[in-house]
């Protein structure tokens, strides 16, 4: 199964990576690894998490306070948001088609 990022989700990932690198050298790389590790688990078990809305689920990263909001579409996972967990919970809804 393949995956792709919504453009705003990719921006969120890049912004968070830059933020963590500013906090501590190399921490952004650790954050990025954690996100991609979560994506690999999503690809293996796309229905493992409870639905947030129709066809939309959230996988929470282990080490950082972030969730990966995604949808399963045929043979592809679409990453809708790389969401900081203390952010407004439904801010990403307008990204869903």
mmCIF file of the C-alpha atoms, coordinates in Angstrom:
data_MODEL
# 
_entry.id   MODEL 
# 
loop_
_atom_site.group_PDB 
_atom_site.id 
_atom_site.type_symbol 
_atom_site.label_atom_id 
_atom_site.label_alt_id 
_atom_site.label_comp_id 
_atom_site.label_asym_id 
_atom_site.label_entity_id 
_atom_site.label_seq_id 
_atom_site.pdbx_PDB_ins_code 
_atom_site.Cartn_x 
_atom_site.Cartn_y 
_atom_site.Cartn_z 
_atom_site.occupancy 
_atom_site.B_iso_or_equiv 
_atom_site.pdbx_formal_charge 
_atom_site.auth_seq_id 
_atom_site.auth_comp_id 
_atom_site.auth_asym_id 
_atom_site.auth_atom_id 
_atom_site.pdbx_PDB_model_num 
ATOM 1  C CA . UNK A 1 1  ? 0.000   0.000  0.000  1.00 0.00 ? 1  UNK A CA 1 
ATOM 2  C CA . UNK A 1 2  ? 1.218   3.517  -0.831 1.00 0.00 ? 2  UNK A CA 1 
ATOM 3  C CA . UNK A 1 3  ? 0.713   6.781  1.007  1.00 0.00 ? 3  UNK A CA 1 
ATOM 4  C CA . UNK A 1 4  ? 0.725   10.476 0.239  1.00 0.00 ? 4  UNK A CA 1 
ATOM 5  C CA . UNK A 1 5  ? 0.555   13.693 2.223  1.00 0.00 ? 5  UNK A CA 1 
ATOM 6  C CA . UNK A 1 6  ? -2.041  16.416 1.928  1.00 0.00 ? 6  UNK A CA 1 
ATOM 7  C CA . UNK A 1 7  ? 0.078   19.535 1.214  1.00 0.00 ? 7  UNK A CA 1 
ATOM 8  C CA . UNK A 1 8  ? -0.848  21.091 4.576  1.00 0.00 ? 8  UNK A CA 1 
ATOM 9  C CA . UNK A 1 9  ? 0.028   17.869 6.410  1.00 0.00 ? 9  UNK A CA 1 
ATOM 10 C CA . UNK A 1 10 ? 3.449   17.906 4.772  1.00 0.00 ? 10 UNK A CA 1 
ATOM 11 C CA . UNK A 1 11 ? 3.874   21.535 5.897  1.00 0.00 ? 11 UNK A CA 1 
ATOM 12 C CA . UNK A 1 12 ? 2.891   20.549 9.445  1.00 0.00 ? 12 UNK A CA 1 
ATOM 13 C CA . UNK A 1 13 ? 5.513   17.799 9.425  1.00 0.00 ? 13 UNK A CA 1 
ATOM 14 C CA . UNK A 1 14 ? 8.202   20.167 8.136  1.00 0.00 ? 14 UNK A CA 1 
ATOM 15 C CA . UNK A 1 15 ? 7.251   22.916 10.606 1.00 0.00 ? 15 UNK A CA 1 
ATOM 16 C CA . UNK A 1 16 ? 7.271   20.529 13.567 1.00 0.00 ? 16 UNK A CA 1 
ATOM 17 C CA . UNK A 1 17 ? 10.616  19.077 12.470 1.00 0.00 ? 17 UNK A CA 1 
ATOM 18 C CA . UNK A 1 18 ? 12.109  22.575 12.301 1.00 0.00 ? 18 UNK A CA 1 
ATOM 19 C CA . UNK A 1 19 ? 10.643  23.442 15.708 1.00 0.00 ? 19 UNK A CA 1 
ATOM 20 C CA . UNK A 1 20 ? 12.127  20.355 17.370 1.00 0.00 ? 20 UNK A CA 1 
ATOM 21 C CA . UNK A 1 21 ? 15.505  20.998 15.725 1.00 0.00 ? 21 UNK A CA 1 
ATOM 22 C CA . UNK A 1 22 ? 15.464  24.495 17.240 1.00 0.00 ? 22 UNK A CA 1 
ATOM 23 C CA . UNK A 1 23 ? 14.703  22.999 20.657 1.00 0.00 ? 23 UNK A CA 1 
ATOM 24 C CA . UNK A 1 24 ? 17.560  20.508 20.483 1.00 0.00 ? 24 UNK A CA 1 
ATOM 25 C CA . UNK A 1 25 ? 19.951  19.598 17.716 1.00 0.00 ? 25 UNK A CA 1 
ATOM 26 C CA . UNK A 1 26 ? 18.835  16.330 16.129 1.00 0.00 ? 26 UNK A CA 1 
ATOM 27 C CA . UNK A 1 27 ? 15.459  16.207 17.870 1.00 0.00 ? 27 UNK A CA 1 
ATOM 28 C CA . UNK A 1 28 ? 13.685  17.106 14.629 1.00 0.00 ? 28 UNK A CA 1 
ATOM 29 C CA . UNK A 1 29 ? 15.200  14.045 12.983 1.00 0.00 ? 29 UNK A CA 1 
ATOM 30 C CA . UNK A 1 30 ? 13.943  11.909 15.866 1.00 0.00 ? 30 UNK A CA 1 
ATOM 31 C CA . UNK A 1 31 ? 10.482  13.433 15.449 1.00 0.00 ? 31 UNK A CA 1 
ATOM 32 C CA . UNK A 1 32 ? 10.480  12.724 11.713 1.00 0.00 ? 32 UNK A CA 1 
ATOM 33 C CA . UNK A 1 33 ? 11.570  9.124  12.321 1.00 0.00 ? 33 UNK A CA 1 
ATOM 34 C CA . UNK A 1 34 ? 8.738   8.723  14.833 1.00 0.00 ? 34 UNK A CA 1 
ATOM 35 C CA . UNK A 1 35 ? 6.172   10.039 12.338 1.00 0.00 ? 35 UNK A CA 1 
ATOM 36 C CA . UNK A 1 36 ? 7.399   7.729  9.566  1.00 0.00 ? 36 UNK A CA 1 
ATOM 37 C CA . UNK A 1 37 ? 7.430   4.805  11.996 1.00 0.00 ? 37 UNK A CA 1 
ATOM 38 C CA . UNK A 1 38 ? 3.762   5.545  12.778 1.00 0.00 ? 38 UNK A CA 1 
ATOM 39 C CA . UNK A 1 39 ? 2.997   5.744  9.048  1.00 0.00 ? 39 UNK A CA 1 
ATOM 40 C CA . UNK A 1 40 ? 4.555   2.299  8.509  1.00 0.00 ? 40 UNK A CA 1 
ATOM 41 C CA . UNK A 1 41 ? 2.298   0.886  11.228 1.00 0.00 ? 41 UNK A CA 1 
ATOM 42 C CA . UNK A 1 42 ? -0.709  2.596  9.619  1.00 0.00 ? 42 UNK A CA 1 
ATOM 43 C CA . UNK A 1 43 ? 0.200   1.001  6.281  1.00 0.00 ? 43 UNK A CA 1 
ATOM 44 C CA . UNK A 1 44 ? 0.301   -2.447 7.896  1.00 0.00 ? 44 UNK A CA 1 
ATOM 45 C CA . UNK A 1 45 ? -2.834  -2.030 10.029 1.00 0.00 ? 45 UNK A CA 1 
ATOM 46 C CA . UNK A 1 46 ? -4.912  0.820  8.559  1.00 0.00 ? 46 UNK A CA 1 
ATOM 47 C CA . UNK A 1 47 ? -8.069  -0.030 10.496 1.00 0.00 ? 47 UNK A CA 1 
ATOM 48 C CA . UNK A 1 48 ? -6.414  -0.488 13.892 1.00 0.00 ? 48 UNK A CA 1 
ATOM 49 C CA . UNK A 1 49 ? -7.557  2.885  15.248 1.00 0.00 ? 49 UNK A CA 1 
ATOM 50 C CA . UNK A 1 50 ? -11.091 4.043  15.966 1.00 0.00 ? 50 UNK A CA 1 
ATOM 51 C CA . UNK A 1 51 ? -12.736 6.237  13.321 1.00 0.00 ? 51 UNK A CA 1 
ATOM 52 C CA . UNK A 1 52 ? -12.863 9.981  13.975 1.00 0.00 ? 52 UNK A CA 1 
ATOM 53 C CA . UNK A 1 53 ? -15.313 10.475 11.124 1.00 0.00 ? 53 UNK A CA 1 
ATOM 54 C CA . UNK A 1 54 ? -16.249 8.553  7.989  1.00 0.00 ? 54 UNK A CA 1 
ATOM 55 C CA . UNK A 1 55 ? -13.071 6.859  6.696  1.00 0.00 ? 55 UNK A CA 1 
ATOM 56 C CA . UNK A 1 56 ? -10.835 9.035  8.888  1.00 0.00 ? 56 UNK A CA 1 
ATOM 57 C CA . UNK A 1 57 ? -8.676  7.721  11.730 1.00 0.00 ? 57 UNK A CA 1 
ATOM 58 C CA . UNK A 1 58 ? -5.905  8.944  14.023 1.00 0.00 ? 58 UNK A CA 1 
ATOM 59 C CA . UNK A 1 59 ? -2.726  7.156  15.055 1.00 0.00 ? 59 UNK A CA 1 
ATOM 60 C CA . UNK A 1 60 ? -0.873  8.749  17.971 1.00 0.00 ? 60 UNK A CA 1 
ATOM 61 C CA . UNK A 1 61 ? 2.923   8.786  17.970 1.00 0.00 ? 61 UNK A CA 1 
ATOM 62 C CA . UNK A 1 62 ? 4.658   7.197  20.940 1.00 0.00 ? 62 UNK A CA 1 
ATOM 63 C CA . UNK A 1 63 ? 7.290   9.749  21.855 1.00 0.00 ? 63 UNK A CA 1 
ATOM 64 C CA . UNK A 1 64 ? 5.844   13.093 20.742 1.00 0.00 ? 64 UNK A CA 1 
ATOM 65 C CA . UNK A 1 65 ? 2.418   14.677 21.356 1.00 0.00 ? 65 UNK A CA 1 
ATOM 66 C CA . UNK A 1 66 ? 1.290   14.278 17.753 1.00 0.00 ? 66 UNK A CA 1 
ATOM 67 C CA . UNK A 1 67 ? -1.346  12.308 15.932 1.00 0.00 ? 67 UNK A CA 1 
ATOM 68 C CA . UNK A 1 68 ? -1.369  11.242 12.303 1.00 0.00 ? 68 UNK A CA 1 
ATOM 69 C CA . UNK A 1 69 ? -4.826  11.868 10.824 1.00 0.00 ? 69 UNK A CA 1 
ATOM 70 C CA . UNK A 1 70 ? -5.365  9.709  7.758  1.00 0.00 ? 70 UNK A CA 1 
ATOM 71 C CA . UNK A 1 71 ? -7.879  8.218  5.363  1.00 0.00 ? 71 UNK A CA 1 
ATOM 72 C CA . UNK A 1 72 ? -7.755  4.887  3.609  1.00 0.00 ? 72 UNK A CA 1 
ATOM 73 C CA . UNK A 1 73 ? -8.645  5.215  -0.087 1.00 0.00 ? 73 UNK A CA 1 
ATOM 74 C CA . UNK A 1 74 ? -8.559  2.045  -2.196 1.00 0.00 ? 74 UNK A CA 1 
ATOM 75 C CA . UNK A 1 75 ? -4.843  1.148  -2.217 1.00 0.00 ? 75 UNK A CA 1 
ATOM 76 C CA . UNK A 1 76 ? -3.555  4.369  -0.684 1.00 0.00 ? 76 UNK A CA 1 
ATOM 77 C CA . UNK A 1 77 ? -3.351  6.056  2.702  1.00 0.00 ? 77 UNK A CA 1 
ATOM 78 C CA . UNK A 1 78 ? -3.763  9.827  2.576  1.00 0.00 ? 78 UNK A CA 1 
ATOM 79 C CA . UNK A 1 79 ? -2.142  11.678 5.470  1.00 0.00 ? 79 UNK A CA 1 
ATOM 80 C CA . UNK A 1 80 ? -4.597  14.498 6.181  1.00 0.00 ? 80 UNK A CA 1 
ATOM 81 C CA . UNK A 1 81 ? -2.774  16.096 9.117  1.00 0.00 ? 81 UNK A CA 1 
ATOM 82 C CA . UNK A 1 82 ? 0.268   15.751 11.341 1.00 0.00 ? 82 UNK A CA 1 
ATOM 83 C CA . UNK A 1 83 ? -1.589  17.143 14.317 1.00 0.00 ? 83 UNK A CA 1 
ATOM 84 C CA . UNK A 1 84 ? -0.233  18.509 17.553 1.00 0.00 ? 84 UNK A CA 1 
ATOM 85 C CA . UNK A 1 85 ? -2.550  16.909 20.119 1.00 0.00 ? 85 UNK A CA 1 
ATOM 86 C CA . UNK A 1 86 ? -3.204  20.097 22.065 1.00 0.00 ? 86 UNK A CA 1 
ATOM 87 C CA . UNK A 1 87 ? -4.397  21.930 18.940 1.00 0.00 ? 87 UNK A CA 1 
ATOM 88 C CA . UNK A 1 88 ? -8.083  22.425 18.124 1.00 0.00 ? 88 UNK A CA 1 
ATOM 89 C CA . UNK A 1 89 ? -9.137  18.834 17.472 1.00 0.00 ? 89 UNK A CA 1 
ATOM 90 C CA . UNK A 1 90 ? -11.147 19.340 14.270 1.00 0.00 ? 90 UNK A CA 1 
ATOM 91 C CA . UNK A 1 91 ? -9.126  22.007 12.485 1.00 0.00 ? 91 UNK A CA 1 
ATOM 92 C CA . UNK A 1 92 ? -8.289  19.583 9.668  1.00 0.00 ? 92 UNK A CA 1 
ATOM 93 C CA . UNK A 1 93 ? -11.909 18.778 8.688  1.00 0.00 ? 93 UNK A CA 1 
ATOM 94 C CA . UNK A 1 94 ? -11.892 21.158 5.716  1.00 0.00 ? 94 UNK A CA 1 
ATOM 95 C CA . UNK A 1 95 ? -9.091  19.068 4.143  1.00 0.00 ? 95 UNK A CA 1 
ATOM 96 C CA . UNK A 1 96 ? -11.393 16.090 3.639  1.00 0.00 ? 96 UNK A CA 1 
ATOM 97 C CA . UNK A 1 97 ? -13.060 15.804 0.261  1.00 0.00 ? 97 UNK A CA 1 
# 
